[in-house]
Each structure stands twice: as C-alpha cells, then as structure tokens.
C-alpha cells in the first residue's frame, strides 16, 4: 500500500537534531522511546552524509532498522511520521505480498518502481506550485481569446490605433468580469483532448511491471488521443485550460531526473510483516517459498539497480525499515545475509492502561479529539470526563488480555461500540450536548467484556 505524504513540518528537517526529531514524533506516537531514538539517529545520519565529500558519502550505507513488537504499538506510525518529517518518498509494503501460493506474488523490484512513482508525484506537485500563477494567467488569456477573439488589423490601420485600444479596454473589462465571477453562466467551446487507449492487452515479460515501459514511445499515435470540440461553462473551461498550461510549463524529463535522485538519496521503504517470511526451507505447503522470498528481497536491501520507466534507480542509499511481531518466528530465523542488512534492532513495548489513556488524549489527532470533531459536524457537543477515559482504557486493556492483544487498535473497536447509539441517533437528537461519563461507559461495555465469547467476536 502506497502512502503519499505531502504535509510539511513546521521546522526544516535538515535543521532538526535527534532530540527534536523525537520531540516531533512524540506529538503523534505515545511511548516507544527506543524506536524513536533509532529512527531519529538514522534520519540525522542521512542529513550528515549529505554534507560529506561525494567520494566518502558514496561509501556510507544507511543503517537499516528492524522493529520488533506486537501489533498495534506504533511501528508503522513511527515510520510514516518520520517520512513526513523528512519530506521523503515513503512506501509501505507487506512482505506477505511476495509469498502467495506457488510464488505468484508481486516481483520484489515493484517496491522500488512504486517508490519512484511516488517520488515523481512529489516533485511534480512541487513544480506545479512554482508554475501555478503563470499557468493561471496563460489560461485566463486563452479563455479571453475565446470569449473575445482578437480582431485582425485593417490594411490601413496602425498597430496602436484607436480601434486596437478600444478592443484592449473591452478585453480588460471582460477580465474583470471573469475574475469577479460574473461570467460563470457563459458557455464557451474549446478543444478538449480525448483520453483514449487502445483496446488490447499485452502479456509479456516475467512480471506485469516489465510489460513495457516504452510502449507509448513505440506507438505514439495510439496514445496521443484525438481532440474534439466541447461546450463547457466558463469555470470548467478555465479549470481545463489551467491544467493544460500547467502541463506545458512542467518539464517532465527534469521532474523524472529529480525524482530518481530524491528516491536514491532520501527514499524510505517500510517492509511490514517481515516475520511472515522468516523461516527455513523444509516447511510444507505454501511456506516453502519463505527463504526464497528473503533471497529475492536481499539484493534490493543490499543495493542493486532497478529498471524503471524513469530510468535506472540504485537502492544503495534507500533506508529500509522492517517490522514484525515475531510471535511464532524470531529475527534469527531470517537468513544471515538479510539479518546483517538490518544492523539496528529495536524492541517496542506492549501497551497498557496508562499508555491507552495517553493515546486517547495526548497526540494531535487523538481518538477522543477525532470523535468529538466528527460529532461536531452534526452540531453535537460531545465531551468525555477523565473517569470515562480511564474506564475506556481499562476495558481495552482487559479485552486485550483475555483475547488477542491488538494493541492500540483495540481502542478503535471499543470506542465504536461505546458511541454506537450516539453516532446512529446523532442527527435526530434534540439535546445536542452529550457527556460521556464513567457510568455510561460501564453501561455500554460491561456486558460484552463480561461475556468472553461475545467479546471475541464484537471487540
């Protein structure tokens, strides 16, 4: 699953010390200090490396990280927030994607191709910001040419004559009306490029990703699309023309080069559920491919060159963060070569009642704040007492102990059950002020928690 993270941090990532990086992560993830320290050092070392001489920088490989801990304790969230902080192309993949029966999973190199696509999207968005004003001006001029076609000069007319000046004044009045929104109901006819693709399939290569990449270059006539005249209202026409002008002003070759460089120097790949591919040969059934998948992933992590449609991409300096619960297997079950490529190992602690209370209230996007905001859209003033929050944490801890321990994700299931009636009846409530106290929490959840068989299915 690809995750694109355009948000910028308040402070320049290059100026952040490891202590400040941990402080930023603390705003979103509760506890797990050891893991935060490890990723903060890895990010700071990447910044330090960029200040070295090229010859020495080339020799310094990133110190990949292996996170070990049960589900729902913050492994993925730490990596996501780190990528957002560093403004790096970030991709999350599931290791289990490469372990389907008969090894029909995705080609392991697809993770690098997907990362490059994300890098291209990031760079293109940055370039769009740079040309947006110019593109809007060009689109406005094109639309004015359609609304008020330029008049050709008469043989005896001078370029700066009275007629030309009058036309220019009329054009400026149209421009003012356009910006004021007084032309929104006008309909104009513009040339629109049809998005047409040839209706045939090509099955070739060892994977879908290798079917190729230069097909549009080989058969340009099939992919260029025809143009047709369409009638659009002025706002729609202006939006279409603006998009066309933006594409004209962006040099996609430059975007591709910048994206490849950013991926090579700052890319982060998060490999989740790596414990699912831990195990030696000798197993039966679909598990026999586990060690084979490890050996396929190994060259990507070690550093190799992957062919993408934007050019060759080296993975030598991509930072890999792997994570797994390792309930059944253990890190030493990975092949030695792969173990050696994850020199930094951090163990994340299971979450208990105190951590749940903090998760419900402290982070910027804490669960309690989310539900209060959702109910506020219905005009409902939802509040939680401190006793109620502690009681919710108690119930979540109890259910985790009696059934499967799914960490902080249990808070989602508990809160959904707790607020089921309010969420359903919300639009029809006459009293728009609702206070969740300890008694209400006990009333809604006590029966389910007492009945262990029922809680297995509901919570």
N, C-alpha and C positions, 0 to 999 in steps of 0.2 A: 504494500500500500504506500503509495507516494503521498508525502505530506509537503506542501509548499508553504513556506513561512515568510511572508513579505514584511512583517512588522519589524520596525527598527527599535533598538534600545535607546533609552534616554541618553546614555553616555557612549562615546566611541569605543567600540570593542577593543581596539588596539591600545587604548589607554587604561584598560581595566587590569588591576592586579589580581592575583589569585584570590585574595581575601574579598575583593569587590565582586568578583565573579560568583563566589559562594554566596555573598550577600544578595546578589540579584536572583540566584536560584532559590534562596530562602523565601523569596516573595511568592513562589509558586509551589514549592515542594517542601513538605514538612519532614524534618529529621534527615537521616541518611548522610551524615556529615562526611564519612569516609569516601563515599561515592562522589559527593560534590567536590571534595578536595582533589580527587583523582582527575576528574574531568576538567577542573579549573587549571590544574598544572598542565594537562595535555594541551588545553587551548592556549595558555600562556607560552608554552614551549613552541607552539606553531607561530605565534607572534614573534618570539625571539629569533626563530630560524629565518624569518623574512628579513631580518636586519643584518644577517651574516653575508659574507662574500659568497657569490654564486657557487664557487668550487666547493666550499665547505658545506653550504646549505644543501647541496645535492646529496651529500653523504649522510645527512642526518634524517633518519627514518622516523615517522611518527610512532609513539609508544601506544599501541592499541590496547584497549581496555576490555576486560571480561567482568561483567556484573553478575554476581551470583545472589539469588534471593527469590523468595516465593512470589507468586503473582500478586499484583495489586499493591506493591510497596513503593513504586515510583521509578522503576528502571527506565521505562520508555519516556516518561515525562522529563526526567533529568536530561536525557539526550536531546529531546525536542527543544527544550528551553535553551540548552547550550547552543544548538544550531541557530536558533532565533537570535540569541545574544551575539553570536559571531557573524551573523548575516551570511551564512554558508549554505551552499546547496546541500540539502539533507534528504536522505531516502531511508525509509524503514522497510525492511523486507522480512518475511517469515522464512526461516531456514526450512520449515516443513514443505514449502512450495517445491523444493527440489528433491522430495523423497516420495513422490507418488508411486503407486504400484507399477512395476516394470520400468521405473525411471522415465516416466513421461512428463516429469515436471519441467519447469522452465530452465532454459540454458542459464548457467550461473553468470555468464557475462551480461545477461539482460539487466542485472542490477546496475552495472556501470552505464549502460545505454540510457536507462531510466534517469540516472543521476544527471547525465549530460542534458537530457531534455529539460529537467528542472532548472539546470544552470542557464540554459538558453532562455527559458521563460523569465528567470530573474533578471538577466541582462537586458532582454527586450523590454521589460517593464521599466527598467531604469532609463533606457534610451527614449521610451515613449514619453516619460516625464520631461525629458530635455526638449523634445520637439513638439510637445502638445500645443503650446501657444502659437508657434509658427504654423502647425497643421490647421489649427482652428482659423487662423487668418486666411490661409490659402483656400480652405473650404468655403469660408464666407465670401471671398472674391468670386469663386466659381459659381456659387449659388446666385450672387448678384448678377453675374453674366447671363445666367439662365432667366432670371426674373426681368432683367433689363438688358437685352442684348446690345453690345456696343454698336453704335451707328458708324457706318463707313463714311469716310470723307468724300465730299463732292470734289470734282476736278478743280474748281476754282476756290476751294475752301482752305484756309490756313489751319495748321495743326492746333494752334492756340486760340482759335476763333471763338465768337460768342456762342455759337451752337454747341461747340465742344464743351465750353464752360458750363452751359445750361444743363447739358447731359450729365456732367460730373456732379453738379449740385443735386440733380434728381437722384443720382446713384447714392449720394451721401444720405439723402432723406430716406431712401429705401434701407440703407444700412442701419440707420437709427431705429426705423420701424422693426427691422428684423431683430435687433438686439433687445428692443422693448417687448417683443413677443406679440406684436400686432399683426404679424403675417402668418400666424400658426395655422390658420384655416385655408391658406392658399395651397393649391396643388400645382406641382411642377413635374415635368417629365425629364428624367435623367437616364443615362446609360448605366445599366447595372450588369456586373459580370456574374454569369450563372456559375454555381458550384456544381460542376458535373464531373463524374468519374466514370471511366469505362467499366462496363458490367461484365468483367471476367475476373477469375481468380488465378493466382499463380502459386503452386505448391512446389517449392524447391528449397535446396539448402538443407542443412542439418537442423535448422530451427526456424521458427516464424521470423525471428529478428534478422535472419540472413537473407530473406527473400527480398530481392533487392531494391538496394538502398538507392541506387541511381536510376530507378525506373522512370522517374519524372524527367531526368536528363536525357534518357534514351528515347523517350516518346513524348516530347514536349507538346506536340499538337493535341494529344489526347487529354492533357491535364490543364491546359491554359484556360479552358472554359470560354463559352461564347458570351457576347454581350447582347442585351436586349433593352428596349426602352420600357421603363416602368413609370407609372404615375404615383408620386408619393407626396404626402403633405410636407410642408417646409421643414418642420423639426426632424422628421425621419430622413429627408433628403440631406439635411445638414449633417446629421449623425453619420450617414453613409459616406458622404464626401470627406468628412473629417477622418474617418477610418482609412479611406483610400490615401489621403495625403500623409497620414502617419506612416503608412507602409512605404510610401515613396521616399520619405525623409530618413528612414532607417536603413542602414547598410547591413543586411543580414549576414554578409561574409564577415564583417567586423564583429557582429554580435556572436557569431559562432566561434570565432577565434578567442574572444574574451571569455566566453562561457567555458570552453575547453580548458583554458588556463586557470579559471577560477575553480573548476572541478578538480583539476590536477593538484592545485596548491592548497585548496581550502575545503574540499568536499568531505562530507561525513556520511558514512553508511552504517546504519544501525541494523545488525542482524539479530532478530529476536528468535526465541525458542531454539537456540543453538544446542540445547541439551537434547532436543528431539533427534539430532543426528549423531549424538555421542553413542558409541558402541562399536564393538569389534565385529569382524566378519565371523560367520559361524551361526548367526541368528537365522531364523526360518521365516519364510513368507516375505512380505514387503520390506522387512527391516534389513534385508541383506544388502541394500544399496547405501546404508548409512556411511560406511567408511569410504565408499566410492564418492559420495557427495562431499565429504570432508576433503578428499583429494582434489576434487574439482574446484572447491572454494579456495584451497590453499594458494594456487598461483595468483588469484585475484588479490588476496591479502598480502602475499609476499611482495607483489609488484610485478605487473605484466602490462602489455599493451593491448588494448581492446579496440577493435574496429567499429566505429560508429558512423552514422551518416554525416556527422560534422567533422570527421577526421579521426586520426588515431589518438587514443587517450591512454596515458600512463597512470597506473594506480599506485605508484611507488610512495606518493606522499598523501594519499587519501587516508583519513583517520577512520578506522573501523572500531565500532563499539559493539560487542556481542553481549547477549544477556540470556539467561536461562534460569529456571527454578532448580534444576538438578535434583529433583525429588528421587527419581529412580536411578539415574546415572550420576556420575561425578565428573568434574573437569578432567581428571586424569584418564577418563575413558576416551577423550579425544585423542587423535593420533599425535604423536610427539611433535611433528613438524608444525601442526596447527597450534598446539599449546604454546610453542616457542614464539609464535607470532602475536600472542596476547600476553605480554610480559607483566602488565599491571592487572591485578585481580583485586576486586573489592567485594565484600560481602554486605548485602543490605539486610538490615534488621527487620524482623516481623513487626507489624504494627499492633499496638494495644489500645486500651481505652483512652489513655492520655493523648496519644497521637491522633486518635479519631476526633477528640474534642478540638484539637488544634486544626485538623484538616477541615472540619466543619466551619470554622470561624476565621482562621488567620490568613490564608492565601488571598491574593487579589480577586480571584474568581472562585472563592469558597462556595461549597454547595449550598449553604444556607443563603448566601447572597444571590445565587442563581435562582433559587426557588422564589425568593422574595421579589426579584425583578420580574420573573415570569407572571406571578400573581398580580403584580402592579399593573401589567398590561390590561387586566380585567377591572382595574380600579380597586383591587383588594389590598388593604394594608395588612400584610402578613408579618407577624413578629414571633420570635421564639424566645422563651425565657431561658436563663442559664441552666436551670434544673432540667428543662426539656432537652437541651442539647447534650447534657451529661447522660440523661436517660437514653437518648438515641445511641450514643456511643456505647453504653452498657449493652443494649440489645444487639448491636452489630458485633461486639466482642463475643457475646455469648453464642450467637449463631455461628460465628467463625470457629469457635472452639468445638461446638457439637457437630458441625457438618464440615464441608470443605472450607479451608481457610483461603478466601479470595481477597484478603486484604482490604484496602480502602474501597474496592468496588462494592463491597457489602453495604456501604453507606448509601449507594445509589438505590439498591433494592429496598433497603429499609425505609428510606425517605419516600420512595414512590408508593410503597404500601401505606405509609403514615398519612400522606397527603392525597390519597386516592379520592376520598369523598370531596375534599375542598376543590381539587382540580376538576372533578366532574360537575359539581354544583356551582362552581365559581361564577359563571356568567349570570346565574339566576339568584344568587344570594342577595337578600335585602340588606343585611348587615355586612358592610364591606370591610369591617375591622375584625380580624381574626387573630387570636393569640394562641399559640401552641404552648401549653404548659405540660408539666410532668404527668398530671392526671390524664390528659388527652393522649399522650404518647403511650402510657400504660394501657389505656382502654383499647387503642387501635392495634397494639402489637403483642400484648401479653399472651393471648390465646395461641397465637401462631408460634411464639417462642416456646411455650409450654409443650405444645404438641410437636415432638421432634420429627415425626414422619411428615407432618404437614409442612414444617419449615424447610425440609429438604427440597420440596417442590416449589413453594412460594418464595422463600428467601434464599 
